[in-house]
Amino acid sequence: MNTARAWWSAALLTAAAVSVTGGLPSVTAAMRQQASASKPLDVIYVPTPDTVVTSMLQTAKVGPGDIVFDLGSGDGRIPIAAVKNFGAARGVGIELDPQRVQEARANAVAAGVADRVEFLQQDLFEADLSSATVIAMYLLPDINARLAPRFRALRAGTRIVSHNYDMGPGWRPARTYVVDNNVVHFWTVPRR
Ligand SMILES: C[S@@+](CC[C@H](N)C(=O)[O-])C[C@H]1O[C@@H](n2cnc3c(N)ncnc32)[C@H](O)[C@@H]1O
């Protein structure tokens, strides 16, 4: 399956899963619009609903031994929830938009977890992911597919959880399910 077909498969799966919302593919298109930042954003900011955040972290079985990264961390809700509600050792948000980084840092202070989360203003394609035990993302299908080879090079057992989009035909998720009309995909990095 080529990239375009894979994209459409993901979009169709999403559309089917969230048919009650009746408009997620247009959300997908809107996510491609670029906001102002040093480098144009690859995806615009659309927050993951809290119920979906909780489900993603449950699915990844986040616990005290974990270092949880969110690639494109927005307002910081995923790393913050990982340490505050799941007891993760550390949360790391990678976010290109300086305004979101500021917002996330303020949210971490308000949540009382600023000592256990950090938000790096950085391009996710340049981030060092080697310390991650769990990676969360809400990006786009082609971006996920570009990241897949980097994920496969991480330590075996690293868990990856994605809101709405998979990584294409090259690496099918171990689990895909729908929560509150949102699709979640889950992978574990295999032994090489
Ligand atoms: C769809 S939002 C998801 C936000 C958050 N992960 C969540 O689930 O609520 C995507 C985020 O990625 C950020 N982003 C876009 N391109 C990026 C890049 N190249 N490097 C880092 N962050 C990026 C956007 O600013 C935005 O906050």
PDBQT file of the ligand as one rigid body, heavy atoms in Angstrom, charges set to zero:
ROOT
HETATM    1  C1  LIG A 201      -2.432  17.740  17.381  1.00  0.00    +0.000 C 
HETATM    2  S1  LIG A 201      -1.465  18.646  18.553  1.00  0.00    +0.000 S 
HETATM    3  C2  LIG A 201      -1.326  17.450  19.884  1.00  0.00    +0.000 C 
HETATM    4  C3  LIG A 201      -1.032  18.085  21.231  1.00  0.00    +0.000 C 
HETATM    5  C4  LIG A 201      -0.905  17.090  22.385  1.00  0.00    +0.000 C 
HETATM    6  N1  LIG A 201       0.039  16.041  22.082  1.00  0.00    +0.000 N 
HETATM    7  C5  LIG A 201      -2.232  16.452  22.692  1.00  0.00    +0.000 C 
HETATM    8  O1  LIG A 201      -2.414  15.287  22.303  1.00  0.00    +0.000 OA
HETATM    9  O2  LIG A 201      -3.096  17.127  23.312  1.00  0.00    +0.000 OA
HETATM   10  C6  LIG A 201       0.142  18.589  17.747  1.00  0.00    +0.000 C 
HETATM   11  C7  LIG A 201       1.194  19.438  18.419  1.00  0.00    +0.000 C 
HETATM   12  O3  LIG A 201       2.422  19.254  17.718  1.00  0.00    +0.000 OA
HETATM   13  C8  LIG A 201       3.119  20.488  17.677  1.00  0.00    +0.000 C 
HETATM   14  N2  LIG A 201       4.075  20.406  16.569  1.00  0.00    +0.000 N 
HETATM   15  C9  LIG A 201       3.824  20.521  15.243  1.00  0.00    +0.000 A 
HETATM   16  N3  LIG A 201       4.921  20.322  14.527  1.00  0.00    +0.000 NA
HETATM   17  C10 LIG A 201       5.924  20.054  15.412  1.00  0.00    +0.000 A 
HETATM   18  C11 LIG A 201       7.304  19.745  15.276  1.00  0.00    +0.000 A 
HETATM   19  N4  LIG A 201       7.897  19.646  14.084  1.00  0.00    +0.000 N 
HETATM   20  N5  LIG A 201       8.023  19.537  16.404  1.00  0.00    +0.000 NA
HETATM   21  C12 LIG A 201       7.441  19.623  17.632  1.00  0.00    +0.000 A 
HETATM   22  N6  LIG A 201       6.139  19.915  17.807  1.00  0.00    +0.000 NA
HETATM   23  C13 LIG A 201       5.382  20.122  16.720  1.00  0.00    +0.000 A 
HETATM   24  C14 LIG A 201       2.024  21.513  17.514  1.00  0.00    +0.000 C 
HETATM   25  O4  LIG A 201       2.424  22.798  17.911  1.00  0.00    +0.000 OA
HETATM   26  C15 LIG A 201       0.929  20.930  18.420  1.00  0.00    +0.000 C 
HETATM   27  O5  LIG A 201       1.011  21.442  19.713  1.00  0.00    +0.000 OA
ENDROOT
TORSDOF 0
